[in-house]
Amino acid sequence: MRKVSIFGATGSIGQNTIDLIRRAPGSYQVVALTGASNIKQLAADAIALKAQIAITADEARLSDLQAALSGTGVEAAAGAKAVEEAAHRPADWIMSAIVGAAGLAPGMAALQQGTTLALANKESLVCAGKLLLETGRAHNAVILPVDSEHSAVFQALVGEPMEAVERIIITASGGAFRDWPIADLAEATLDQASSHPNWDMGQRITIDSASMFNKAMEVIETREFFGVDPAMIEVLIHPQSMIHALVGFNDGALMAHVGPADMRHAIGYALHHPARRHLPVERLDLATIGTFEFRAPDDVRWPALRIAREVMARGGLAGAVFNAAKETALDGFIAGHLKFTQMSDVVAQTLEVMDSHGGHIDATMTLDNVLETDHLARKAANAAIKKRAG
């Protein structure tokens, strides 16, 4: 029986992971589940899966979690340190699906026990890709990508030498505003940005899809995980969201990964790796689909893609600044302090400020330095938001 832990269990990735585990009774022993504010869901899943421990990142919700788990035999804990400590509990497979930079420390802790880390927390690679991968290698851990695009690239590369790769193309649906007039984007509302045309995801990642910051993060993630030159990475708008990525080789061939818009495929591939097993996902009828559409992305509509290129060219801890500013700008939009189009302005300004003051971007990549840079970048981004709101 495999021991598994799920970090970010109450989010969409976590819930899809739990769905697959529940479909294989007797195959998995759940060690730890973590969440944040959705105590009801966290407790229900921990009880149903007979987890050893359930942890909420919100220390103020500990008493709620304890009450929900009373008499069940499931331990309860709270706070960032408790989440990180849970990552040290022995497990054969750990899902890293905590949203944001908060997922970095527990992911690093998981790797230190030499386990298999299923990585859905793209921020870890964007903020500290070199550090994360070096930690994995040092402890003989296995890191498997769970983003649909990177899982697709990973699968297309099975049995292929990296020196034969000429290009990696990751696709994007274009999100909620792919067909909007550019002049209207500044007035896009929170509700409009929170509705995805293809995927069923949480609010934050759905908004990131609309702004293309999600894809910008994935471009950086591709560079970090696969170790390719940024010039080899392309983005293609594909409204159907069925071709998740393509890999181009030096003989002119393109290897495409095609599948439904269902995260259980990428999760299941990582869960069962290196085997392929039956998954409860739709089987595509290509004759019914008929046509796949593609178009080039527009940097005017989606400036996040241009900023990601600048971040990769800058190097150092620029990725940590980019992610912190992106998360802070998203908070500002959700709170009503920024217009939709101002998020990219805040990110660009934060990168400029952090690059010109203090030398933080050039600091050695350690976990402490990454977290300190993250903290300072959030302060800079909040100052930029306040200036615009005031």
C-alpha positions in Angstrom: 0.0 0.0 0.0 1.5 3.3 -1.1 1.7 6.1 1.5 0.6 9.5 0.0 0.2 13.0 1.2 -1.7 15.9 -0.5 -0.7 19.4 0.1 -3.4 21.8 -1.0 -6.1 19.1 -0.7 -9.1 21.4 -0.8 -8.2 23.1 -4.1 -9.2 21.8 -7.5 -5.9 19.8 -8.0 -6.2 18.3 -4.5 -9.8 17.4 -5.0 -9.1 15.7 -8.3 -6.3 13.8 -6.6 -8.6 12.6 -3.9 -11.1 11.5 -6.5 -8.5 9.2 -8.1 -7.4 7.9 -4.7 -11.0 7.1 -3.7 -11.5 5.1 -6.8 -8.8 2.7 -5.8 -9.8 1.6 -2.2 -7.1 -0.4 -0.4 -4.3 1.0 -2.7 -3.3 4.1 -0.7 -2.7 5.0 2.9 -3.1 8.8 3.3 -0.6 10.3 5.6 -1.3 14.1 5.5 -3.9 16.4 4.0 -3.5 20.2 4.2 -5.8 23.1 3.3 -6.5 26.6 4.3 -10.0 28.0 5.1 -12.3 25.3 3.8 -12.3 23.4 7.1 -15.4 21.4 6.4 -14.0 19.9 3.2 -10.6 19.3 4.8 -12.1 17.5 7.8 -14.5 15.4 5.6 -11.7 14.2 3.3 -9.4 13.5 6.2 -12.1 11.4 7.9 -13.1 9.6 4.7 -9.5 8.8 3.8 -8.5 8.0 7.4 -5.5 10.4 7.2 -3.0 10.5 10.0 -3.1 14.2 10.2 -5.0 17.2 8.7 -3.4 20.7 8.8 -4.9 24.1 8.1 -2.5 26.8 7.1 -4.7 29.3 8.9 -3.8 29.1 12.6 -7.0 30.9 13.6 -9.0 28.0 12.3 -7.3 25.3 14.4 -10.1 25.1 16.9 -12.6 24.6 14.1 -10.5 21.8 12.6 -10.1 20.1 16.0 -13.8 20.2 16.6 -14.5 18.8 13.2 -12.1 15.9 13.8 -13.0 15.2 17.4 -13.2 11.5 18.1 -12.1 10.4 14.6 -8.5 9.6 15.4 -7.2 12.1 12.9 -4.7 14.6 14.3 -5.2 18.3 13.7 -2.6 21.0 13.4 -2.3 24.5 12.0 0.1 27.0 10.7 2.9 27.2 8.1 5.4 25.3 10.3 2.9 22.5 10.8 2.4 22.2 7.1 6.2 22.1 6.6 6.6 19.5 9.4 3.9 17.3 7.7 6.0 17.2 4.6 8.7 15.4 6.6 6.4 12.6 7.4 7.4 9.5 5.4 5.4 9.1 2.2 6.0 7.4 -1.1 4.2 10.1 -3.1 3.4 13.7 -2.3 1.2 16.0 -4.2 2.4 19.7 -4.0 -0.7 21.7 -4.9 -0.6 24.6 -2.5 -1.2 27.8 -4.4 1.5 30.4 -4.4 5.0 30.8 -2.9 3.6 29.2 0.3 4.1 25.8 -1.4 7.9 26.2 -1.7 9.0 25.3 1.8 6.9 22.2 2.2 7.9 21.0 -1.3 11.6 21.4 -0.4 10.9 19.5 2.8 9.2 16.7 0.9 12.2 16.4 -1.4 14.6 16.0 1.5 13.1 12.7 2.4 13.9 11.4 -1.1 10.3 10.8 -2.1 8.3 11.3 -5.4 7.0 14.9 -5.6 4.1 15.5 -7.9 4.5 19.2 -8.6 1.5 21.3 -9.3 2.8 24.3 -7.5 4.4 26.1 -10.4 5.5 29.0 -8.1 8.2 26.7 -6.7 9.9 26.4 -10.0 9.4 30.0 -10.9 10.8 31.3 -7.6 13.5 28.8 -7.0 13.7 26.3 -9.8 17.5 25.7 -9.5 17.3 25.2 -5.8 14.3 22.9 -6.0 15.9 20.7 -8.7 19.3 20.6 -6.9 17.5 19.5 -3.7 15.7 16.7 -5.5 19.0 15.5 -7.1 20.8 15.7 -3.8 18.3 13.4 -2.1 17.6 11.1 -5.0 14.0 12.4 -5.1 11.8 12.2 -8.2 9.9 15.4 -9.4 7.0 14.8 -11.7 5.2 17.7 -13.4 1.4 18.0 -12.9 0.6 21.1 -14.8 -1.2 19.8 -17.9 1.3 21.4 -20.3 4.4 20.2 -18.5 3.0 16.7 -18.0 2.3 16.7 -21.8 5.9 17.8 -22.6 7.2 15.2 -20.1 5.2 12.5 -21.8 6.2 13.5 -25.3 9.9 13.3 -24.3 9.7 9.7 -23.0 12.5 7.8 -24.8 13.7 11.0 -26.6 17.1 12.6 -26.1 17.0 16.3 -25.1 19.7 17.1 -27.6 17.2 16.3 -30.4 14.6 18.8 -29.1 14.4 22.1 -31.2 11.3 23.7 -29.7 8.7 23.2 -27.0 5.2 24.7 -27.6 2.9 25.1 -24.7 -0.7 26.0 -25.5 -3.1 28.4 -23.9 -6.9 28.6 -24.1 -6.7 32.4 -24.0 -9.0 32.6 -21.0 -12.1 34.6 -20.6 -11.0 37.6 -22.7 -9.3 36.0 -25.7 -11.9 37.5 -28.1 -12.6 40.8 -26.3 -11.6 44.1 -27.9 -8.4 45.2 -26.2 -9.9 48.5 -25.4 -12.5 46.9 -23.2 -10.1 44.9 -21.0 -9.5 47.7 -18.6 -13.2 47.5 -17.6 -13.3 43.8 -17.1 -15.0 42.8 -13.9 -14.0 40.3 -11.3 -16.9 38.0 -12.1 -16.0 38.1 -15.8 -12.4 37.3 -15.1 -13.4 34.4 -12.8 -15.2 32.4 -15.5 -13.0 30.1 -17.7 -14.4 28.9 -21.0 -12.9 25.4 -20.8 -11.4 24.5 -17.4 -13.0 24.1 -14.0 -10.5 25.7 -11.7 -10.2 27.9 -8.6 -10.8 31.7 -8.9 -7.1 32.8 -8.7 -5.8 30.5 -11.4 -8.9 31.3 -13.6 -8.0 35.0 -13.4 -4.4 34.2 -14.0 -5.5 32.4 -17.2 -7.5 35.5 -18.3 -4.5 37.7 -17.8 -2.1 35.0 -19.2 0.0 35.3 -16.1 -0.6 31.6 -15.6 1.0 30.9 -19.0 3.8 33.4 -18.3 4.6 31.4 -15.2 4.5 28.2 -17.2 7.0 29.5 -19.8 9.5 30.1 -16.9 8.6 26.7 -15.4 9.3 25.1 -18.8 12.8 26.6 -18.9 13.5 25.6 -15.3 12.1 22.0 -15.4 13.4 21.0 -18.8 16.6 23.1 -18.9 16.0 24.5 -22.4 17.0 27.8 -23.8 14.1 30.3 -23.5 14.3 30.9 -27.2 13.1 27.3 -27.7 9.9 27.9 -25.8 6.8 29.0 -27.7 3.2 29.8 -26.7 0.3 29.1 -29.0 -3.4 30.0 -28.4 -5.5 26.9 -28.8 -9.1 27.7 -27.8 -10.2 24.0 -27.5 -7.6 23.2 -24.8 -7.2 19.7 -26.1 -3.6 19.8 -27.4 -1.8 20.6 -24.2 1.7 20.9 -25.6 3.9 19.9 -28.6 7.6 19.1 -28.8 9.5 19.7 -32.0 12.5 17.7 -32.9 15.5 18.2 -35.1 14.1 16.1 -37.9 11.1 18.5 -38.2 8.6 16.2 -36.4 6.2 17.6 -33.9 5.0 15.3 -31.0 1.6 16.5 -29.7 -0.1 15.4 -26.5 -3.9 15.4 -27.0 -6.5 14.9 -24.3 -9.6 16.3 -22.7 -9.6 19.4 -20.5 -9.5 17.3 -17.3 -6.7 17.6 -14.8 -7.1 14.0 -13.7 -5.1 12.9 -16.6 -1.9 14.8 -15.6 -2.5 13.9 -11.9 -3.1 10.2 -12.8 0.0 10.0 -14.9 2.1 11.3 -12.0 0.3 9.1 -9.5 0.8 5.9 -11.5 4.2 6.8 -13.1 5.9 5.0 -14.7 2.9 2.9 -15.5 -0.2 4.0 -17.4 -3.5 2.9 -15.9 -7.2 3.5 -16.6 -8.4 6.9 -15.8 -12.0 8.1 -15.6 -11.6 10.8 -18.3 -13.5 11.5 -21.5 -12.3 9.7 -24.6 -12.1 12.2 -27.4 -14.1 11.7 -30.6 -11.8 13.6 -33.1 -14.3 13.2 -36.0 -16.9 15.1 -33.9 -14.4 17.7 -32.8 -13.5 18.2 -36.4 -11.1 21.1 -36.1 -8.3 22.4 -33.9 -7.8 26.1 -33.9 -4.5 27.9 -33.3 -3.4 31.5 -33.2 -0.3 33.5 -32.1 -0.5 35.3 -28.8 -0.7 39.1 -28.7 1.7 40.8 -26.3 -0.5 43.9 -26.3 -3.5 41.9 -25.0 -1.3 39.7 -22.7 1.8 41.7 -21.6 2.6 39.0 -19.0 4.2 36.9 -21.7 6.7 39.7 -22.5 7.4 40.2 -18.9 8.2 36.5 -18.4 10.8 36.7 -21.2 12.4 39.7 -19.4 12.5 37.7 -16.2 14.2 34.8 -17.8 16.8 37.1 -19.4 17.4 38.8 -16.1 17.9 35.6 -14.1 18.9 35.4 -10.5 15.9 35.8 -8.1 13.8 37.7 -10.7 11.4 34.8 -10.8 10.7 35.2 -7.1 10.0 38.9 -7.6 7.8 38.2 -10.6 5.7 35.7 -8.7 5.4 37.8 -5.5 4.4 40.8 -7.6 1.9 38.7 -9.6 0.2 37.3 -6.5 0.0 40.7 -4.9 -1.4 42.4 -8.0 -4.0 39.6 -8.2 -5.0 40.3 -4.6 -5.3 43.9 -5.6 -7.6 43.1 -8.5 -9.8 40.8 -6.4 -10.1 43.5 -3.7 -11.1 46.1 -6.3 -8.0 48.2 -5.9 -6.7 47.6 -9.5 -8.2 47.4 -12.9 -7.6 44.1 -14.8 -5.0 45.7 -17.1 -3.1 47.3 -14.2 -1.9 44.0 -12.8 0.8 43.8 -15.4 1.8 47.4 -14.7 2.3 46.6 -11.0 4.4 43.5 -11.8 6.6 45.4 -14.3 7.1 48.3 -11.8 8.0 45.9 -9.0 10.6 44.2 -11.1 12.1 47.5 -11.9 12.2 48.7 -8.3 13.6 45.5 -7.0 16.3 45.4 -9.7 17.4 49.0 -9.0 17.5 48.9 -5.2 19.3 46.6 -2.8 20.7 43.9 -5.1 18.1 41.4 -3.9 17.6 39.9 -7.4 21.4 39.0 -7.5 21.4 37.4 -4.0 22.5 33.7 -3.8 19.6 31.4 -4.3 18.9 29.9 -0.9 15.5 29.3 0.6 15.9 32.1 3.1 17.0 34.6 0.3 14.1 33.5 -1.9 11.6 34.0 1.0 13.1 37.4 1.9 13.0 38.5 -1.7 9.4 37.4 -1.9 8.6 39.5 1.2 10.3 42.6 -0.1 8.7 42.3 -3.5 5.3 42.1 -2.0 5.9 45.3 -0.1 7.1 47.0 -3.3 4.0 45.7 -5.2 1.7 46.8 -2.4 3.2 50.3 -2.6 2.6 50.4 -6.3 -1.0 49.3 -5.8 -1.5 51.9 -3.1 -0.1 54.6 -5.4 -2.6 53.7 -8.1 -5.5 53.4 -5.7 -4.7 56.7 -4.0 
